[in-house]
Amino acid sequence: MKYGIALACAVFIVYLIIPVLMKLFVKYDFLDKPTERKKHKEPIPLCGGVGMFIGFFVMYFVFVGDFITKEKITVFIASLCILLIGLIDDFYKTRGKEFPIYPRFIVQILAAILVYRSGIAFSGFTNPFNGQYVELHVVVQFILTITWIFGVTTVINWSDGMDGLAGSLSTISSTTLFVVALAMRQPESAMMCIILVGSILGFLKYNRHPAKVFMGDSGANFLGFILGIIALDGAFKQATVMSLIIPILALGVPIFDNIFVIFKRYAEGKPIYQADRSQIHFRLQEKGLTTNQIVLYICAISMCLSIISIVLLFVKV
């Protein structure tokens, strides 16, 4: 019942606040305008990320553990940094400019370090041969934690190229991690997952094709950042060798697709961060599929990978 209430409240908050944000963003011309790469027909408010951020953290402080803790404050501050640097990036795009890569990179790394310092980290795994827990060296813990959070933040952002796609993929991933958290008896991680699902669902009401609002880099980075934290604080805890694969499969479509994109750009001599139309949704669009068909097709793949990850959860390896 508690999970259901949290889910409904998150949906309700985001659903109500986005129309208010849309008017505000239109007033200040904070709009994603059509370009050769972006095929929408008219300017769209980039306020979805702000709406999801508000909905998530209102419910996060109310429903997850004690109201105020050091970990919760740290997660909030780090996520706020991610949202703000994304908003700056979005603002530049609304003016037809490109925000430099390095400030974004530095802020994302510093935000990930804040999370690590709060105690949320990939610390080790269970040895499959003797059942003992192997704790990794602190340097390895640091590198793996920062790499994971930064990587998930990036791949979700790169997947945001079509109405409803990044939100739908994030919903599937978060729902999968919710099931995993319940099975592993991690109520706080499960609550974070279900609140995130609710926040995204409230946003998707306005983002489904044809979209009335976009999440922007601010929203996509925020979703990836929180998903990375949830996996570290949930599925990766006390992980067996096999269950280490679970979060990777839960986020499989954006991870594997964007690994392909990185290699493709590198092979073509392009900067890795140079936006193009290499992602799977653009490739499917070039084959003649409609937006709804593409989103359904990619989400079906994501759901299959998520089902596999849940099955692996019960493999005692």
HELIX and SHEET records of a PDB file:
HELIX    1   1 LYS A    2  LYS A   27  1                                  26    
HELIX    2   2 GLY A   48  PHE A   63  1                                  16    
HELIX    3   3 LYS A   70  THR A   94  1                                  25    
HELIX    4   4 ILE A  101  ARG A  117  1                                  17    
HELIX    5   5 VAL A  138  TRP A  158  1                                  21    
HELIX    6   6 LEU A  165  ALA A  183  1                                  19    
HELIX    7   7 PRO A  187  ASN A  207  1                                  21    
HELIX    8   8 GLY A  216  ASP A  233  1                                  18    
HELIX    9   9 MET A  242  LEU A  244  5                                   3    
HELIX   10  10 ILE A  245  ALA A  250  1                                   6    
HELIX   11  11 GLY A  252  ALA A  267  1                                  16    
HELIX   12  12 ILE A  280  GLU A  286  1                                   7    
HELIX   13  13 THR A  291  LEU A  313  1                                  23    
SHEET    1   A 2 LEU A  31  ASP A  32  0                                        
SHEET    2   A 2 ILE A  44  PRO A  45 -1                                        
SHEET    1   B 3 TYR A 133  GLU A 135  0                                        
SHEET    2   B 3 GLY A 124  THR A 126 -1                                        
SHEET    3   B 3 ALA A 239  THR A 240  1                                        
END                                                                             
